[in-house]
């Protein structure tokens, strides 16, 4: 994976949500799925690092102990979410809590099950950072997707509305006028690995 030749603000932390249990994949956690000779969680963390995130927090849930044992996530902060079964919202809240007090001015939130989104698209969204009030997301043919850049001024509001599998969706919809969309459809594919049929994308 070729690093992006750009120096980004040290106050931006990557936040990788990798806690899901893969209920539609026969109970196989997505973090542990194999992809190009390594685990999917390793690949996803590598994308954030190659895009320019100087520090990365990875939220774990389903079979967290096994992920810790098997995954090579050197340099990452591993965050356990005991409430992972409640959905993505609980993982986002856990991740934002883990960033409190770190000095991070913003976080770039990505999902473990979107291997079609690489460092180029991720770096584009990172480049939208201006200050703690920044709010941006990737867009694919004009449709909002991941990754999402959340300035720290938004964290408490996001956490208050992140429930179930909605993540930051409600907050972003409420603040649509301030949200900057960064088109990435020319350099990435925003598919999810959700079902058995999707596994062919990992081959």
PyMOL commands that set and color helices and strands:
alter all, ss='L'
color gray80, all
select helices_A, chain A and resi 23-25+30-32+40-51+64-70+84-86+88-99+119-126+152-161+169-174+196-202
alter helices_A, ss='H'
color red, helices_A
select strands_A, chain A and resi 12-18+34-35+38-39+55-60+77-80+106-111+135-140+143-151+180-183
alter strands_A, ss='S'
color yellow, strands_A
deselect
rebuild
show_as cartoon
